[in-house]
Amino acid sequence: VMNILCTNSLEDAFNKTIKISTTWNKHNALVTPLERYFKALGYYSGEIEQDNGKTPDYGQGCKSACMLYQRYYVKPTNPKDIDGVLDRKGATWRKLLLG
């Protein structure tokens, strides 16, 4: 999934990560590849705004998809970490980048 960030190096990818949530960077360009990835996993059923000429939006549907991803792929030890937030260089980003 490193191609989400259009980079060849893991270090470069981590340096480009940002916090994304329903309140932080919710219209960032990285939302579109996240929506596509979560949709491919079957976790996201909403529209991909960019495909319809709209600004990307990390809304409740993408947050719910991220929470499913966190539950089944990241598998945090603390259930409070299933929050639908992608923190800069956090466990969810790490799993997305490293697989």
C-alpha positions as CSV (number, residue, x, y, z in Angstrom):
1,V,0.0,0.0,0.0
2,M,3.1,2.2,0.0
3,N,2.0,3.4,-3.4
4,I,-0.8,5.3,-1.6
5,L,1.8,7.9,-0.8
6,C,3.6,7.7,-4.1
7,T,7.0,6.9,-2.7
8,N,9.6,4.2,-3.1
9,S,11.1,4.3,0.4
10,L,9.4,3.3,3.7
11,E,11.2,6.2,5.4
12,D,9.9,8.7,2.8
13,A,6.4,7.2,3.3
14,F,6.5,7.6,7.1
15,N,7.8,11.2,6.6
16,K,4.7,11.9,4.5
17,T,2.1,10.5,6.8
18,I,-0.2,12.9,8.6
19,K,-3.0,12.7,11.0
20,I,-6.3,12.0,9.2
21,S,-9.7,11.8,11.0
22,T,-13.1,13.3,10.7
23,T,-11.7,16.5,12.2
24,W,-8.0,16.5,11.1
25,N,-7.0,16.7,7.4
26,K,-10.4,15.3,6.4
27,H,-10.1,16.7,2.9
28,N,-6.5,15.7,2.3
29,A,-5.6,14.0,-1.0
30,L,-4.6,10.8,0.9
31,V,-8.3,10.3,1.7
32,T,-9.0,9.1,-1.9
33,P,-6.5,6.2,-1.9
34,L,-7.7,5.3,1.6
35,E,-11.3,5.1,0.4
36,R,-10.2,3.0,-2.5
37,Y,-8.3,0.6,-0.3
38,F,-11.0,0.2,2.3
39,K,-13.5,-0.3,-0.6
40,A,-11.4,-3.0,-2.1
41,L,-11.4,-4.7,1.4
42,G,-15.2,-4.5,1.4
43,Y,-15.2,-2.1,4.5
44,Y,-16.2,1.1,2.7
45,S,-19.4,1.4,0.6
46,G,-19.6,5.2,0.3
47,E,-18.7,7.2,-2.8
48,I,-15.2,8.1,-3.8
49,E,-15.7,11.8,-4.0
50,Q,-12.8,12.5,-6.3
51,D,-14.5,10.2,-8.9
52,N,-17.4,12.6,-9.0
53,G,-15.4,15.7,-9.1
54,K,-15.8,16.5,-5.4
55,T,-13.3,17.2,-2.7
56,P,-12.2,14.1,-0.8
57,D,-13.9,13.8,2.5
58,Y,-13.0,11.5,5.4
59,G,-16.5,11.2,6.8
60,Q,-18.2,8.7,9.0
61,G,-18.3,6.0,6.4
62,C,-14.5,6.1,5.9
63,K,-14.0,6.3,9.7
64,S,-16.2,3.2,10.2
65,A,-14.1,1.4,7.5
66,C,-10.9,2.5,9.2
67,M,-12.2,1.1,12.5
68,L,-12.9,-2.3,10.9
69,Y,-9.4,-2.2,9.4
70,Q,-8.0,-1.4,12.8
71,R,-10.0,-4.2,14.4
72,Y,-9.1,-6.9,11.9
73,Y,-5.6,-5.9,10.6
74,V,-4.0,-3.7,13.2
75,K,-5.4,-5.6,16.2
76,P,-4.5,-3.1,18.9
77,T,-4.2,-4.4,22.5
78,N,-6.3,-1.5,23.8
79,P,-9.9,-1.4,22.4
80,K,-9.8,2.4,22.7
81,D,-7.2,2.4,19.9
82,I,-10.0,1.3,17.5
83,D,-11.0,4.9,16.8
84,G,-10.9,5.4,13.1
85,V,-8.0,7.9,13.3
86,L,-4.8,7.6,11.4
87,D,-2.2,9.2,13.6
88,R,1.1,10.4,12.1
89,K,3.5,7.4,12.1
90,G,1.0,5.4,14.2
91,A,0.1,1.7,14.2
92,T,-2.6,2.1,11.5
93,W,-0.3,3.9,9.1
94,R,2.4,1.4,9.9
95,K,0.1,-1.5,9.0
96,L,-1.1,0.2,5.8
97,L,2.5,0.8,4.7
98,L,4.1,-2.5,5.8
99,G,1.1,-4.8,5.2
